[in-house]
Amino acid sequence: MPISRSAHYLDGRTATRYRVTLTITPTSLHIGMPDGSTKQWPYEQIRQTQGTYRGEPVRLEFGPEPAEAIVTGTTTLLREIHNAAPAAARHFHNPTSRNARLRWTVYAAVGVVLMVVGLYRWGIPGVAAAATPYVPVAWEESLGQQVVAHLAPESPQCRDPERLQKLDRIVQTLTATRHASPYRITLSVVDAPTINAFAAPGGQVVILRGLLEQTDSPEQLAGVLAHELQHVYQRHTTKAILEQTAMTFLLTAVSGDLSGGLALGLEGARTMGSLHYSRTHETEADIEGLRMMQAAHLDPTAMTTFHGTMENRAQDHAGPPDFLSTHPDMGERLARLATLAGPPPSDAQRLLPGEDWKDIRSLCRLQAGGRSASVSPDLP
Amino acid sequence: MNTMETHTETSERAPRVTCHRCRGQYRIRDIHRLTHRARSICPACGTRFAVVIPTPSEQHSHASGDLRPPTSLTSVPSGSAETLDPIKRGSFHGAGGTLLGMQIVNVCLTILTLGAYHFWAKAKIRRYLFSHTAFAGDRFAYHGTGKELYQGFLKAMLVFGIPYFSLGAAHTFLTVPPSVDPFLQAMAGLVLFLYVPVAIVNARRYRCTRTSWRGIRFSFRGRTVDFLKLYFKGWLFTVLSLGTYYPYFHTQRQAFLHSHTYFGNQRFHFTGHGSGLMVPFAVTLFTTYAVLCLCGFALALQLTNGGLTLLLIPLVLGPVWVWWLGQKQKYCWDHTTFGDAQFSCSITWQQLFTLYLGNVALLVVTLGWAWPWVTVRDARVFLGTLSLQGTTDLDHVLQDSAETSVTGEGLSNLLDTGFDMD
């Protein structure tokens, strides 16, 4: 026996809402209009546009746009259609399947967690490593020029040609271990008191006066340079850019529609991610740099000695916790390097034999007394 | 006040009550406990209603908020009954939990499809939000699709994205003379500046045509060029007048957006004027300058602790700016009309302040994962305070099918084709 129930009818031409009586038959929905006329909607031609979620009215549409529609507050209508015409009503939502949907949501949640962790740990670094060889070196060089122009502008550079040439010899000793490298390595010294050095993509290595003056021997400087050169050879900047881009895509996917609300957590995740990748790159530069020292027949312990001196001087300052740092913990780095370096080699060559390292490393000071005193700040 | 009706569909003993506002249905366990003039509240939307016991001759029992005699419930166009009820309210019925579940599935599919599902996910969320938004008891419907959003994205990328990125990054790919680069950067900035108003108008055009209420589509018929003129003039004057022109700019923008919006063949009107917002804006601006100057003096003369002073700025200025936002929103809706009926927004700064404070707390504690609840909270407050007062003859609102289709017709028409990507 056909079941009747009441619903609202919208004709798609006016905003008037009619209360109608629905009769569910095995083939079609009969609509009893207020004026006594009836309409018949075969189930196959009805589209369900609302009523898939809890608290949503069920809306069935019929005909071309602007469509006629039936709206009812409960899902009972859907259940009854499914009961009366199981085959014809397959494209309607079945309210009894809502528990299954909940189960799928849980599976999706587990899947999301697994995929995000997998992409974060392996996917993103893997994609970046695979894509990096396709980035032209010319592009890296152009980017490197901008980076150097920004971080180490021309004016405060120390340009004592004689001493710079000696520093270049250290670089050449290291680069000689890499055959057929597309990079042309250039070294510049910037007159700044900060103890730091950096490598721009494309091959420009910049050391700051502060760091140069803290090195006790040319081998110690070679240790720092080996680390920085590895950033160039391993193309860490390009990888970092690719990783950042991939990370942005992943986080955009995770945040979805309302990224505004998620921005707070997202920015945190993005920063944490880039710091994680940065620490990975630093570790790689340490290890490969040490190998480079070994390949150049230099004493790799000079690398650890210099880092150790820096570490002792920095003891007074409490650094950020490991997971908030761009570099791995110095203690760990030193331990790892010491293990890899092994005992000091007996045949280690000495750099710049017969030269006065103290004189070479003070090239900025000498410049200050000589040609351009104005560019050099007061020295302690 | 809304009405609720009971109809004995299932059995004599367990009649059902339908809330006229949210269409939610509830079972009454014991009909005999209902007494004349008993009052209750709809569990879903909080509408108050009162019980009216009908005379025995009537077939249906009827509950009515304004205690007027029950009307017959046999098949009548309820539009005519609607005109009797002078106040129509908005309400939102979505649940944070469901939204979160949908989002999880969306994220899963988006990752699996390498991001392609993003647009379909967005359409799905919007469909849910619109379907749970009700006005005068009837739900809205969203008709947009992921495919359209994707096409909109491509269109916007073609016209704005590619020029913007290529101008901005030209120096990394090409050797451009240093004198030309600032010019290219300025061009990129201009493209971005142009994008904002074009996106505002076209997103509105798209969303309106994809939104319906009672089967009638909305539409937006303003021209992008007109909005661009308004937008440039507004920003120019706002900057030249050190911000004091802003209320006029804001009301002009609202006037343009509201008065070019149609429901079916009938138009919304905006009657506001910048002078109406001048006082609250002046108060806000003056307080802001005063507080910042005081803090500056205190810091310069080292009267207070620097950190404490900087912390006090959001605490003092936060409520002031929330109050201004509330005033702005209230003014905007209070001056919007549809036919003879007037919109009204009853939002108070306390409501808005509690809402924002709660939202920030929720997002901070959950690192952003509480956004579904934040969305629900926002929608509940904004829609719950919105109402339409006065008689509206909905029977005379007709569908305008010519305006409801938005399709791209080549680049020449691109500015007015309507696209939505955000």
Contacts between the chains, C-beta under 8 A, distances in Angstrom:
chain1	res1	chain2	res2	distance
A	5	B	9	6.9
A	6	B	7	7.4
A	8	B	78	7.3
A	10	B	214	5.4
A	10	B	215	3.5
A	11	B	215	7.0
A	12	B	215	4.8
A	12	B	216	8.0
A	12	B	399	6.2
A	13	B	398	6.2
A	13	B	399	4.9
A	14	B	216	7.4
A	14	B	264	7.9
A	14	B	394	7.9
A	14	B	395	6.3
A	14	B	396	7.7
A	14	B	397	6.4
A	14	B	398	5.7
A	14	B	399	7.2
A	15	B	79	6.7
A	15	B	213	7.5
A	15	B	214	4.6
A	15	B	215	7.3
A	15	B	216	4.8
A	15	B	263	7.7
A	15	B	264	6.3
A	15	B	394	4.2
A	15	B	395	7.3
A	15	B	397	4.0
A	16	B	77	4.8
A	16	B	79	4.1
A	16	B	214	7.8
A	16	B	394	6.4
A	16	B	395	4.8
A	17	B	77	6.6
A	17	B	78	4.8
A	17	B	79	5.6
A	17	B	82	7.7
A	17	B	138	7.0
A	17	B	214	5.8
A	18	B	75	6.7
A	18	B	76	7.9
A	18	B	77	5.2
A	18	B	78	7.4
A	19	B	73	7.3
A	19	B	74	7.7
A	19	B	75	4.8
A	19	B	76	6.5
A	19	B	77	7.9
A	19	B	78	6.1
A	20	B	75	6.3
A	21	B	75	7.1
A	32	B	75	7.5
A	33	B	75	7.4
A	34	B	75	3.6
A	34	B	76	6.3
A	34	B	77	6.8
A	49	B	141	6.3
A	49	B	143	7.9
A	50	B	127	8.0
A	50	B	131	4.8
A	50	B	139	6.9
A	50	B	141	6.4
A	53	B	98	5.6
A	53	B	128	6.1
A	53	B	131	7.4
A	53	B	132	7.9
A	54	B	95	7.0
A	54	B	98	6.4
A	55	B	24	7.7
A	55	B	44	7.4
A	55	B	93	5.0
A	55	B	94	7.2
A	55	B	95	6.4
A	55	B	98	7.8
A	55	B	132	6.3
A	56	B	128	7.8
A	56	B	131	4.9
A	56	B	132	6.5
A	56	B	139	7.5
A	57	B	23	5.3
A	57	B	131	7.7
A	57	B	139	5.5
A	59	B	131	8.0
A	59	B	139	7.7
A	59	B	141	6.6
A	65	B	401	7.6
A	65	B	404	7.4
A	66	B	215	6.6
A	66	B	216	7.7
A	66	B	217	6.8
A	66	B	399	4.8
A	66	B	401	5.9
A	66	B	404	6.9
A	67	B	215	7.4
A	68	B	215	7.5
A	69	B	215	5.3
A	71	B	23	7.9
A	71	B	138	7.7
A	71	B	139	7.4
A	73	B	18	6.1
A	73	B	23	4.0
A	73	B	24	6.7
A	73	B	25	5.1
A	74	B	25	5.5
A	101	B	101	7.9
A	102	B	101	7.2
A	104	B	105	7.1
A	105	B	101	4.3
A	105	B	104	5.7
A	105	B	105	5.8
A	108	B	104	5.1
A	108	B	105	4.6
A	108	B	107	7.7
A	108	B	108	4.0
A	108	B	109	8.0
A	109	B	104	4.8
A	109	B	108	7.9
A	111	B	108	5.1
A	112	B	104	6.1
A	112	B	107	5.1
A	112	B	108	5.0
A	112	B	111	7.0
A	115	B	108	7.5
A	115	B	111	5.1
A	115	B	112	7.8
A	116	B	111	7.6
A	119	B	111	7.5
A	139	B	172	6.9
A	139	B	173	7.5
A	142	B	171	8.0
A	142	B	172	5.7
A	142	B	173	7.9
A	143	B	172	6.3
A	146	B	171	7.7
A	146	B	172	7.5
A	249	B	115	6.1
A	250	B	111	7.4
A	252	B	115	7.3
A	252	B	118	7.4
A	253	B	107	6.3
A	253	B	110	4.2
A	253	B	111	5.3
A	253	B	115	5.6
A	253	B	118	6.7
A	254	B	107	5.3
A	254	B	111	7.8
A	255	B	368	8.0
A	256	B	103	5.6
A	256	B	106	5.4
A	256	B	107	6.1
A	256	B	110	7.0
A	256	B	118	7.3
A	256	B	121	5.7
A	256	B	122	7.3
A	256	B	125	7.2
A	257	B	103	7.6
A	257	B	106	7.8
A	257	B	121	6.7
A	257	B	122	4.9
A	257	B	125	4.5
A	257	B	126	7.5
A	258	B	125	7.8
A	258	B	371	5.0
A	258	B	375	6.1
A	261	B	359	7.8
A	261	B	363	6.0
A	261	B	368	6.1
A	261	B	370	7.8
A	261	B	371	3.4
A	261	B	374	5.2
A	261	B	375	7.2
A	262	B	363	8.0
A	262	B	368	3.9
A	262	B	369	7.6
A	262	B	371	5.7
A	263	B	368	7.0
A	264	B	363	5.6
A	264	B	364	6.7
A	264	B	367	6.8
A	264	B	368	5.1
A	265	B	363	7.6
A	265	B	366	7.8
A	265	B	367	3.6
A	265	B	368	3.2
A	265	B	369	6.8
A	266	B	368	6.5
A	268	B	367	6.7
